[in-house]
Amino acid sequence: MLNRDEVRKGMRGPIAEVSVPEWGEGATIGIRRYSAVDLIAMRNLTKGIEDEGEEVDNKENTERNLDIACEVLSRGLCDENGKKMFTAEELHDWDSEQREVMYRLLADVQSHNGIGEDSVEESEKNSESGQTSGST
């Protein structure tokens, strides 16, 4: 019989290991699957945002996007045990030289968790054919 820790580990899902060469030779970081709490929090964070395909170039929009990116990353980046490594506030303080790394890791976190443009397109295809992502 599984104990509590084993069940929790199994619920967490796989941890992806991603290379971060900018941090040194062989440097890697883990990416965890989102929990239900993470998904709800991010849904609330982005509630009311409408993407009409237009880029708005203003300081408020840029700050809002950075806030969202930091929250998404803070909930996805982890150590080898699946423990979160950074708060959104800590990530927000990364200097501008790390922003390229941040946005690349953001894409990795989204991909590992099945969110982002590709996932939206996949969901649309599945819904048109009457399938869900879990169907066989």
Buried (B, 14 or more C-beta within 10 A) or exposed (E): EEEEEEEEBEEBBEBBEBEBEEEEEEEEBBBBBBEEEBBEBBEEBEEEEEEEEEEEEEEEEEEBEBBBBBBBBBBBBBEEEBEBBBEBEEBBEBEEEBEEBBEEBBEBBBBBBBBBEEBEEEBEEBEEEEEEEEEE
